[in-house]
Amino acid sequence: MAAIQIEQFSEQMALQPLYVIHGEEDLLRIEALDILRLAAKQQGYLNREIYTADSASFDWNELLHSAGSMGLFADLKLLEIHVPNGKPGKQGGEVLQAIAEHLPEDTVVVVIFPKLEKAQIQAKWFTALSSKGWVFEAKPVSEAALKPWIEGRLKKKKLNIEPDALALFADRVEGNLLAAKQEIDKLALVYPQGYTVSVTDAENAVANVARFDVFQLASAWMKGDAARVTRLLEGLEADGEEPVLLLWAVAEDIRTLIRLTAALKQGQSVQAVRNSLRLWGDKQTLAPIAVKRIQINRLLQALQDCAKIDRIIKGAETGNAWSEFKHLVTGLAV
């Protein structure tokens, strides 16, 4: 039906029967879904059902039945369908097509995918969804666009920033929008509206945040330094850090290693894919070391483990997120 931008999302927007959210930028996917949830709640869609198709045993027929059923008191319903691996399979594809072609009454349907490959975007199920719904693609913010993105977010908080401070800020977050958002929120709490953030302010704000521990953690597990990984994880947990940002960083690094493995098998050099895979700083040397040590099957399994931990964090699955996260990262280091 239509492609939409994140700026078009607001809690006051007139809700459509179907939304599709996909793309590789986690923060933008999360924000888009959060805004839809808030809009739905404010407009009376108080019955929310969540389905996560995360395994071959997922019951697509149950989802289809739910989509066609009314609530006990005919409540307005928000139906969320999460497909963490982006591959619904034959049965799932048919169910998604059926839902798109016969949208349930009094229901807002939101289907959430990660980054989709060309073959998935061209599949019949995605064509059906995109032809009947509003589609939001959470594209990564490029290196060139990162400074304007940060500056724009600060302006929404009614803060200004000096050019040198902005350059420092962008360099420190290295394209990690979740880390950038965390620091922007922190600055908004510390400084009054209308304040201009200086280089010193930026340095102080990001000097000792968990993001640096994230980079240390990445360095340790990519090198295979299991003892250091254990120490870092114990320190982070003891400091009360939530695993959300840490999980995001590890999942991104795993995806990078999977893509690097494929590129190297195709005969490409690390230098040739350095920019496209964001192999900046130490990762330019660490990533090739890691792909020689960690087999592709282990990386793919680790990505599935990340999806499971994400569901635990979001309450869609039971378990201890920290315990699962420590098991994941220590496994990558050996």
C-alpha positions in Angstrom: 0.0 0.0 0.0 2.6 2.6 1.1 6.1 2.9 2.5 6.4 5.0 5.6 9.2 6.7 7.5 9.7 6.7 11.2 8.8 10.4 11.3 5.3 9.5 10.2 4.7 7.4 13.3 3.0 9.1 16.2 0.6 8.1 18.9 -2.1 10.4 17.3 -2.0 8.8 13.9 -5.0 7.2 12.4 -4.4 3.5 12.7 -4.4 1.3 9.6 -5.5 -2.4 9.6 -2.0 -3.7 8.7 1.6 -2.7 9.3 4.8 -4.4 8.3 8.0 -3.5 10.1 11.3 -4.9 8.9 15.0 -3.9 8.5 18.3 -4.3 10.2 18.3 -1.3 12.5 17.0 -2.6 15.8 16.4 0.7 17.5 14.2 2.0 14.7 12.2 -1.2 14.6 11.7 -1.1 18.4 10.6 2.6 18.3 8.2 2.0 15.5 6.5 -0.9 17.3 6.4 1.1 20.6 4.7 4.0 18.9 2.1 1.6 17.3 1.5 0.0 20.7 0.9 3.4 22.3 -1.3 4.6 19.5 -3.3 1.4 19.7 -3.7 1.7 23.5 -4.8 5.3 23.3 -7.4 4.5 20.5 -9.0 1.6 22.4 -7.1 -1.4 21.1 -6.7 -2.8 24.6 -6.6 -6.5 23.7 -3.0 -7.3 22.6 -2.0 -10.7 21.4 1.6 -11.6 20.5 2.7 -14.5 18.4 6.4 -15.3 17.9 7.1 -17.8 15.0 10.6 -18.8 16.2 10.7 -22.5 15.4 9.4 -25.2 13.1 6.9 -26.3 15.7 5.1 -22.9 15.8 1.4 -23.4 15.2 0.4 -21.2 12.3 -3.1 -22.5 12.4 -3.5 -21.1 15.9 -2.4 -17.7 14.7 -4.9 -17.9 11.8 -7.7 -18.8 14.2 -6.8 -15.9 16.5 -6.7 -13.5 13.5 -10.3 -14.5 12.6 -11.7 -14.6 16.1 -13.3 -11.7 18.1 -12.5 -11.0 21.7 -14.9 -12.1 24.5 -16.5 -8.7 24.4 -15.7 -7.8 20.8 -12.7 -5.7 22.0 -10.5 -3.9 19.5 -7.4 -6.0 19.1 -3.7 -5.4 18.4 -2.3 -8.6 16.8 1.5 -8.7 16.8 3.2 -11.4 14.7 7.0 -11.7 15.2 9.1 -13.7 12.7 12.6 -13.4 14.2 14.4 -15.2 11.4 12.4 -13.6 8.6 11.5 -16.9 7.1 7.9 -18.0 7.8 8.2 -21.1 5.6 5.6 -22.5 3.3 2.8 -22.8 5.8 3.6 -19.5 7.5 3.7 -17.7 4.1 0.3 -19.1 3.2 -1.1 -17.9 6.6 0.4 -14.4 6.2 -1.1 -14.2 2.7 -4.5 -15.3 4.0 -4.4 -12.7 6.8 -3.4 -9.9 4.3 -6.1 -10.8 1.9 -8.8 -11.1 4.6 -7.9 -8.6 7.2 -9.8 -9.2 10.4 -12.3 -6.7 11.6 -11.6 -4.4 14.6 -8.0 -5.5 14.5 -4.7 -3.8 13.8 -2.2 -6.4 12.6 1.6 -5.8 12.9 4.0 -8.2 11.4 7.7 -7.7 12.5 10.7 -9.1 10.7 14.5 -8.5 10.9 16.4 -7.5 7.8 14.9 -9.3 4.8 16.9 -10.5 1.8 15.8 -9.9 -1.8 14.3 -13.3 -2.2 12.1 -12.8 0.9 11.0 -9.4 -0.2 10.0 -10.9 -3.6 8.1 -13.8 -1.9 4.3 -14.0 -2.4 3.7 -13.6 1.3 5.6 -10.3 1.5 4.0 -9.0 -1.7 0.6 -9.7 -0.2 1.5 -8.0 3.1 3.1 -4.9 1.4 0.2 -4.5 -1.1 -2.4 -4.4 1.7 -0.4 -2.8 4.5 1.8 0.2 5.5 5.5 -0.9 5.3 8.3 0.6 7.4 11.9 -0.5 6.7 14.3 0.2 9.5 17.3 1.1 7.4 20.7 1.6 9.1 21.9 5.1 9.5 24.9 5.6 7.3 28.2 7.0 8.6 27.5 10.2 6.7 24.0 10.5 8.1 24.9 9.7 11.7 25.9 13.3 12.7 22.6 14.8 11.4 20.7 11.9 13.1 22.3 12.6 16.5 21.9 16.4 16.1 18.2 15.9 15.2 17.6 13.7 18.2 19.2 16.3 20.5 17.1 19.0 19.0 14.0 17.0 19.9 15.3 17.1 23.5 15.8 20.9 23.0 19.5 20.6 23.2 22.2 22.0 20.9 25.7 20.7 20.3 29.0 22.2 19.2 30.4 20.8 15.9 33.5 19.3 17.5 31.3 17.7 20.3 29.1 16.2 17.6 32.1 14.7 15.8 33.3 13.2 19.1 29.8 11.9 19.9 29.4 10.2 16.4 32.9 8.7 16.6 32.3 7.3 20.1 29.0 5.6 19.2 30.3 4.2 15.9 26.9 3.7 14.3 25.3 2.1 17.4 22.0 3.9 17.5 21.0 2.2 20.8 24.1 3.6 22.4 23.5 7.0 20.9 20.0 7.1 22.2 21.1 6.1 25.6 23.7 9.0 25.7 21.2 11.5 24.3 18.6 10.6 27.0 21.4 11.0 29.6 22.3 14.5 28.3 18.7 15.5 28.4 18.5 14.6 32.0 21.7 16.4 33.0 21.4 19.6 31.0 18.5 22.1 30.8 16.6 22.9 27.6 18.4 25.2 25.3 21.8 24.1 26.5 24.7 23.7 24.0 26.7 20.5 24.6 30.4 21.2 24.5 33.3 18.8 23.7 34.0 18.5 27.5 30.3 17.7 28.1 30.4 15.0 25.4 33.6 13.5 26.8 32.2 13.4 30.3 28.9 11.9 29.2 30.3 9.0 27.3 33.6 8.4 29.2 32.5 5.5 31.4 29.4 4.0 29.9 28.6 0.4 29.3 29.2 0.8 25.6 32.9 0.8 26.2 32.5 -2.5 28.1 30.6 -3.7 25.1 33.6 -3.0 22.9 35.9 -4.7 25.4 33.6 -7.7 25.4 33.6 -7.9 21.6 37.4 -7.8 21.6 37.6 -10.5 24.2 35.2 -13.1 22.6 36.5 -12.5 19.1 40.0 -13.1 20.2 38.9 -16.2 22.1 40.0 -14.8 25.5 37.5 -16.8 27.6 38.9 -15.7 31.0 38.6 -12.0 30.1 35.0 -12.6 28.8 34.1 -14.1 32.1 35.6 -11.2 34.1 33.8 -8.6 32.0 30.4 -10.3 32.2 30.7 -10.7 35.9 31.6 -7.0 36.3 28.7 -5.9 34.0 26.2 -8.0 35.9 27.5 -6.8 39.2 27.1 -3.2 38.1 23.4 -3.9 37.3 23.8 -3.5 33.6 20.8 -4.7 31.6 21.7 -7.1 28.8 19.6 -5.2 26.1 22.5 -3.1 24.7 25.0 -5.9 25.2 22.8 -8.4 23.3 22.3 -5.9 20.5 26.0 -5.4 20.1 26.8 -9.2 20.2 24.1 -10.0 17.6 25.4 -7.3 15.3 28.9 -8.6 15.5 27.7 -12.2 14.8 25.8 -11.0 11.7 29.0 -9.2 10.6 31.0 -12.4 11.0 28.5 -14.3 9.0 28.6 -11.8 6.2 32.4 -11.7 6.4 32.6 -15.5 6.2 30.5 -15.4 3.0 32.5 -12.6 1.5 35.8 -14.4 2.1 34.5 -17.6 0.6 33.6 -15.6 -2.5 37.2 -14.5 -2.8 36.8 -10.9 -1.5 39.4 -9.4 0.8 38.8 -7.9 4.2 39.8 -4.5 2.9 37.2 -4.7 0.1 34.4 -5.3 2.5 35.7 -3.1 5.4 33.3 -0.2 4.9 30.2 -2.2 4.0 30.6 -4.4 7.0 31.6 -1.5 9.3 34.9 -3.2 10.2 36.3 -0.1 11.8 39.0 0.2 14.4 40.1 -3.0 16.1 37.4 -5.0 14.4 39.3 -4.9 11.1 41.8 -7.3 12.6 39.6 -9.0 15.2 36.8 -10.1 12.8 39.1 -12.1 10.5 40.6 -13.9 13.5 37.1 -14.8 14.8 35.8 -16.2 11.5 38.9 -18.5 11.3 38.1 -19.8 14.8 34.3 -20.0 14.8 32.5 -22.1 12.2 29.5 -20.8 10.3 27.1 -23.3 11.9 28.1 -22.0 15.4 27.5 -18.4 14.3 24.1 -19.2 12.9 23.1 -21.1 16.1 24.4 -18.1 18.2 22.2 -15.8 16.2 19.2 -18.0 17.1 20.3 -17.9 20.7 20.3 -14.1 20.5 16.7 -14.2 19.3 15.7 -16.4 22.2 17.4 -14.0 24.7 15.6 -11.1 23.1 12.3 -12.8 23.6 13.1 -13.5 27.3 14.0 -9.8 27.8 10.7 -8.8 26.2 8.7 -11.2 28.3 7.7 -13.4 25.3 9.5 -16.4 26.7 10.5 -17.5 30.2 14.1 -17.8 31.3 17.0 -15.8 32.8 18.3 -13.4 30.2 21.6 -12.8 32.0 22.3 -16.5 32.4 21.5 -17.2 28.8 23.6 -14.3 27.6 26.6 -15.3 29.6 26.3 -18.9 28.2 26.1 -17.5 24.7 29.2 -15.2 24.9 31.4 -17.6 26.8 30.6 -20.2 24.2 31.7 -17.9 21.4 35.0 -17.4 23.2 36.0 -21.1 23.4 
